[in-house]
Amino acid sequence: MFMRDGVTYEFHHLGIPTSEPRAGERYSAQFRMYTSDAECARLRVQYHRFEEGSPLPESLRTVPHAAFKVSDLMKAIEGETVLLGPYEPIDGFRVAVIQDGEAPVELIETTLSDEQIWGRAKSGEQASLYRKV
């Protein structure tokens, strides 16, 4: 965890673009993207696979990204190049993606526990972005 300009940042997960289909993928029609979770014991990893015509910026489709929980999303994105958002893909889970040097960085503001976040994402309940495929 670290603090910058009055905002705390806590590592949340790593997102990795892939071209390989994986078991348990969730589909986002809005972004033409499939997401799956890796089975890791110490690190949350999400794989993202994109369909032709995905509206997401190229860097999000091709460059791995780190995701951080932040204490104040609007303050964290102030003065930054915002690639996506802010939006709420899961109820109670606000997200924006900024460009940080050559890498996209996902910023998350939420009061949900990790169990609630990952549970909603996997089940599709209270998660407007995904549905099970």
Residue pairs with C-beta under 8 A, 6 or more apart in sequence:
1 8
1 9
1 10
1 11
2 8
2 9
3 9
5 75
6 72
6 75
7 70
7 71
7 72
7 75
7 76
8 70
8 71
9 68
9 69
9 70
9 76
9 107
10 68
10 69
10 70
11 66
11 67
11 68
12 44
12 67
12 68
12 69
12 106
12 108
13 43
13 44
13 45
13 46
13 66
13 67
14 43
14 44
14 45
14 46
14 64
14 65
14 66
14 67
15 45
15 46
15 47
15 48
15 64
15 65
15 66
15 67
15 106
16 45
16 46
16 47
16 48
16 64
17 47
17 48
17 49
17 50
17 60
17 61
17 62
17 63
17 64
18 47
18 48
18 49
19 49
20 47
20 49
21 34
21 49
22 34
22 36
22 47
22 49
23 36
24 36
24 37
24 122
25 34
25 35
25 36
25 49
25 133
26 34
26 35
26 36
26 121
26 122
26 124
26 130
26 131
26 132
26 133
27 33
27 34
27 130
27 131
27 132
27 133
28 34
28 35
28 89
28 129
28 130
29 131
30 129
31 50
31 54
31 55
31 56
31 129
32 50
32 51
32 52
32 53
32 54
32 55
33 48
33 49
33 50
33 51
33 54
33 56
34 48
34 49
34 50
34 51
34 133
35 46
35 47
35 48
35 49
35 121
35 130
36 46
36 47
36 49
37 44
37 45
37 46
37 47
37 118
37 121
37 122
38 44
38 45
38 46
38 47
44 114
44 118
48 60
48 61
50 56
50 61
54 61
56 84
57 83
57 84
57 104
59 83
59 99
59 102
59 103
59 104
60 83
60 84
60 97
60 104
63 102
63 103
63 104
64 103
65 97
65 103
65 104
65 105
65 106
66 103
66 105
66 106
67 105
67 106
67 107
67 108
68 105
68 106
68 107
68 108
69 108
69 109
69 110
70 76
70 107
70 108
70 109
71 109
72 109
73 86
73 94
73 95
73 96
73 107
73 108
73 109
74 86
76 96
76 98
76 107
76 109
77 86
77 96
77 98
77 107
80 98
80 99
80 100
81 98
81 99
82 96
82 97
82 98
83 97
83 98
83 99
83 104
84 95
84 96
84 97
85 94
85 95
85 96
85 97
86 94
86 95
86 96
87 94
87 95
87 96
88 94
88 95
88 128
89 95
89 127
89 128
89 129
89 130
90 112
90 117
90 120
90 121
90 126
90 127
90 128
90 129
91 120
91 126
91 127
91 128
92 110
92 111
92 112
92 116
92 126
93 108
93 110
93 112
93 117
93 120
94 108
94 109
94 110
95 106
95 107
95 108
95 109
96 106
96 107
97 104
97 105
97 106
97 107
98 104
98 105
98 107
99 105
110 117
112 120
120 126
120 127
121 127
121 130
124 130
124 131
124 132
